[in-house]
Amino acid sequence: SDTNFAGKIRHIRDPKSRMAVVWAHCKTKMVCGSEITPEDEGAEGDQEEKKTHTGCGHIQPQIRKEGLKLFVQYKKAKDDDEEVKSFQPDKRLFTPSEVYTTFKKMSDSDL
């Protein structure tokens, strides 16, 4: 969805270097949201927002690897109550079936 990003990784042939660039770009994105770009309206001079990608709005977890196991951690919001924080698990196992269903939902163009 980001043309500048696609241009950066298109010319990197080494898979490890390309993955490092992808990882550095994606590690700061923690919410599946829409990217909004301003579009000029011409005669009126007003800027109208155009959505280029609509996301689901789901908060993205941090995935940690310990040995051969993957664990999912969600960052806790600072404004949440203490009661809500106690109901959310800090760290849980990311099972192979969950990984498979996550990859199955991705389109071929995203891979």
N, C-alpha and C positions, 0 to 999 in steps of 0.2 A: 504494500500500500504506500510505502514511502519511496519515491523515485530516487532520491539522493542515496538512500541506504542500499537500494538495489544496484545502483551504479558503483557503489563502493565494493560490494562483495562480488560483482560480476567479474572483476579483473583479478581476483585472488585465486590462484590455482591450488595452493597448498590447503588441504582440507583442515588441518589443525589451525592454521592462521585464519582461515575463513570462519571457522567455528568460534575462535577467540573474538573476532570482530562482531559476529552475531551475538555472542554472549554479552559483550560490553554494551551493545546497543539495547538489548532486551532486558537486562537486569534491573534497570530503573523503572520499567513499566510494570506497575503493580495493580492496575485496574483495566479490565477489558472494557474499553469505552470507545466513544466515537471520536474520530479526528475531524476537527472543524477547520475549514479554510475559508478566508474571506474572499468574496467575489464582488468585483466592482459592478455597479448597476448602470454605468454609462451616463445618461443625461441627468439623472437625479443626484448622482454623487454619493448616494448611500451605499454602505457596504452590507451586502446580504451574506449570511453565513450559509455555506454549503457543506453538508455532511458527506464525507468521502467514504466512510466505513462506519457501519453501525455495530457496536459491540453489545454484549449482554449486560455489562455493568458489574460483573462478578469480580470480587477481589481476588487477585492472583496470589497463590501461596509461594513460599520459599520451599524449594525441594532440596533436602540434604541427604547425602549418601553416607551411610555408616556400614562399612564392609560391603556386603552385597545387597543390603536393604536400602530402600528409599523411604524417607520420612517427609511428611508434609507439615509445614509450620505456617500459620497465618499470623501476620502482625496484628497486634491488638490496637484498636483505635484509642487515642488518648482521651476522648470524650465519653467513652462507655462507662457505665456504672460498674461497681465492683461485683454486683450480683451477676451481670451479664458476662463478665470476664471469667467467673468461676465455672460457668456452663461450657465455655469454649475450651476444647482440649489444646494444650500447648503444642504437642507433637503427637502425630499419629502415623502409623505405618501406611505407606502407599502401596497397595497390593498389586501384583502383576495384572490381575483382571481389570483394575481401575486404570492402569497404564494403557492396557489394550483398548478399553472403551474410549479413553481420551484420544488416542491416536486414530481410532476408527472414525471419530467425529470430524477430524480434520480433512479438509478437501485436498485433492492432489496438487492444486495450485499453491496451497500454503506450505506443503512439504517441499 
